[in-house]
Amino acid sequence: MNRMIVLASRPIGMPTKENFRMEYSSIPEISDGQVLIKSIYLSVDPYMRGRMSGIKTYIDPFEVDKPLVGGVVGKIVDSKNPSFKVGEFVEGRLPWADYSISSGKNIRKIDPKLAPISTALGVAGMPGLTAYFGMVDIGKPKAGETVVVSGAAGAVGSVAGQIAKLKGCRVVGISGSQEKIDFLINELGFDAAINYKSNNLFSALKEACPNGVDVYFDNVGGEVSDLMMKLMNFHSRIVLCGQISQYNNTEIEYGPRFQGKLVTHSILMQGFIVSNYVKRFNEGYEQLGKWIQEGKIKYRETITDGLENAPDAFIGLFKGENIGKQLVRVVKED
Ligand SMILES: NC(=O)c1ccc[n+]([C@@H]2O[C@H](COP(=O)([O-])OP(=O)(O)OC[C@H]3O[C@@H](n4cnc5c(N)ncnc54)[C@H](OP(=O)(O)O)[C@@H]3O)[C@@H](O)[C@H]2O)c1
């Protein structure tokens, strides 16, 4: 039997379990050129919230009553495609299901000898690439500069901050719990970390950044980022990676108008989507793989067991329940 999670209805505001439903079918049969993949890990990602809204952006929305699709690591269990052998591990955008079929075009092989296969969805996968290209290509941190990362203890933020450390910067993380602050400072080597839920956020930020801020890697937006604007230096760079604080809003939130400061301080503010860099993905995979193997980039995963618990894991992203990459383990690796 094959289980799959479908979008039962479009969330309004914070997603709830009622927006998801488990459906059952037989295990699909493959045709010539196809492979059958058994899912091992699913990735739950904040961008999926946008796809649930039914609005086309850079990517098509999910359809109601159709399976959700996201990053999956799995094993080939049947193959009629000469490029893939039974037993090989692959990663790709696949349905949230126990089993799925691929023509081979939307999957890449992963080598379990290089790193644990789960990392292909996190530090050595899409979130790692996002941190790498956003920080290196747009943030362009230089030794001695001050870099602030919001959403710092998450999949992207934790890698982005460590890359800035490798470039010789003072790195300050913003995150939502004391456990995450301890993780950033004690495990990842950030110079300072601040809980945005505490009082006096602005004075804490000012104290942590006595020379102002040269690069702000923004994963969250909203009021945290409004405060950050006040600290940005001349010729600083703001990397707009994500705005998770806004994803469940039912109305557009208005904030201060800071275009004037962008002008007077010659600040670059640039949004990006990791797929803009698809032609350079191999460079990103190689560099991240090297840093991970050398122990220069550390990572954490939060693993939820059971396909049936994927909706809870997804909703948990918006409550800050994960440290590092949030994954769902569909089956124990065999
Ligand atoms: N541009 C791209 O191509 C691209 C690619 C991947 C991801 N992204 C974006 O990057 C960001 C991080 O993604 P990720 O996969 O690494 O997720 P993540 O950071 O691992 O998980 C989400 C985290 O966001 C924080 N959060 C949730 N609601 C918040 C709120 N209202 N205000 C402030 N923080 C909040 C929570 O941590 P706290 O405990 O700290 O609140 C939560 O743990 C997201 O905005 C995502 O959309 C962009």
PDBQT file of the ligand as one rigid body, heavy atoms in Angstrom, charges set to zero:
ROOT
HETATM    1  N1  LIG A 401      15.167  32.463  -1.282  1.00  0.00    +0.000 N 
HETATM    2  C1  LIG A 401      15.217  31.144  -1.343  1.00  0.00    +0.000 C 
HETATM    3  O1  LIG A 401      15.496  30.534  -2.382  1.00  0.00    +0.000 OA
HETATM    4  C2  LIG A 401      14.938  30.362  -0.096  1.00  0.00    +0.000 A 
HETATM    5  C3  LIG A 401      15.238  28.988  -0.024  1.00  0.00    +0.000 A 
HETATM    6  C4  LIG A 401      15.002  28.327   1.186  1.00  0.00    +0.000 A 
HETATM    7  C5  LIG A 401      14.465  29.005   2.266  1.00  0.00    +0.000 A 
HETATM    8  N2  LIG A 401      14.156  30.318   2.129  1.00  0.00    +0.000 N 
HETATM    9  C6  LIG A 401      13.602  31.086   3.245  1.00  0.00    +0.000 C 
HETATM   10  O2  LIG A 401      14.574  31.106   4.264  1.00  0.00    +0.000 OA
HETATM   11  C7  LIG A 401      13.920  31.172   5.523  1.00  0.00    +0.000 C 
HETATM   12  C8  LIG A 401      14.419  30.036   6.400  1.00  0.00    +0.000 C 
HETATM   13  O3  LIG A 401      14.038  28.800   5.817  1.00  0.00    +0.000 OA
HETATM   14  P1  LIG A 401      14.511  27.427   6.478  1.00  0.00    +0.000 P 
HETATM   15  O4  LIG A 401      14.136  26.341   5.541  1.00  0.00    +0.000 OA
HETATM   16  O5  LIG A 401      15.915  27.558   6.928  1.00  0.00    +0.000 OA
HETATM   17  O6  LIG A 401      13.553  27.345   7.741  1.00  0.00    +0.000 OA
HETATM   18  P2  LIG A 401      14.033  27.259   9.255  1.00  0.00    +0.000 P 
HETATM   19  O7  LIG A 401      14.708  28.538   9.595  1.00  0.00    +0.000 OA
HETATM   20  O8  LIG A 401      14.764  25.986   9.466  1.00  0.00    +0.000 OA
HETATM   21  O9  LIG A 401      12.658  27.124  10.050  1.00  0.00    +0.000 OA
HETATM   22  C9  LIG A 401      11.801  28.188  10.224  1.00  0.00    +0.000 C 
HETATM   23  C10 LIG A 401      12.202  29.040  11.466  1.00  0.00    +0.000 C 
HETATM   24  O10 LIG A 401      11.672  30.336  11.283  1.00  0.00    +0.000 OA
HETATM   25  C11 LIG A 401      11.497  30.935  12.547  1.00  0.00    +0.000 C 
HETATM   26  N3  LIG A 401      10.201  31.630  12.575  1.00  0.00    +0.000 N 
HETATM   27  C12 LIG A 401       8.967  31.094  12.436  1.00  0.00    +0.000 A 
HETATM   28  N4  LIG A 401       8.028  32.044  12.525  1.00  0.00    +0.000 NA
HETATM   29  C13 LIG A 401       8.694  33.218  12.757  1.00  0.00    +0.000 A 
HETATM   30  C14 LIG A 401       8.276  34.568  12.958  1.00  0.00    +0.000 A 
HETATM   31  N5  LIG A 401       6.979  34.915  12.940  1.00  0.00    +0.000 N 
HETATM   32  N6  LIG A 401       9.227  35.502  13.169  1.00  0.00    +0.000 NA
HETATM   33  C15 LIG A 401      10.539  35.184  13.184  1.00  0.00    +0.000 A 
HETATM   34  N7  LIG A 401      10.994  33.910  12.992  1.00  0.00    +0.000 NA
HETATM   35  C16 LIG A 401      10.079  32.955  12.785  1.00  0.00    +0.000 A 
HETATM   36  C17 LIG A 401      11.497  29.821  13.579  1.00  0.00    +0.000 C 
HETATM   37  O11 LIG A 401      12.657  29.959  14.380  1.00  0.00    +0.000 OA
HETATM   38  P3  LIG A 401      12.670  30.897  15.708  1.00  0.00    +0.000 P 
HETATM   39  O12 LIG A 401      12.563  29.977  16.864  1.00  0.00    +0.000 OA
HETATM   40  O13 LIG A 401      13.961  31.599  15.611  1.00  0.00    +0.000 OA
HETATM   41  O14 LIG A 401      11.453  31.807  15.619  1.00  0.00    +0.000 OA
HETATM   42  C18 LIG A 401      11.578  28.544  12.750  1.00  0.00    +0.000 C 
HETATM   43  O15 LIG A 401      12.310  27.542  13.391  1.00  0.00    +0.000 OA
HETATM   44  C19 LIG A 401      12.423  31.143   5.251  1.00  0.00    +0.000 C 
HETATM   45  O16 LIG A 401      11.943  32.452   5.221  1.00  0.00    +0.000 OA
HETATM   46  C20 LIG A 401      12.355  30.521   3.879  1.00  0.00    +0.000 C 
HETATM   47  O17 LIG A 401      11.185  30.858   3.192  1.00  0.00    +0.000 OA
HETATM   48  C21 LIG A 401      14.389  31.007   0.982  1.00  0.00    +0.000 A 
ENDROOT
TORSDOF 0
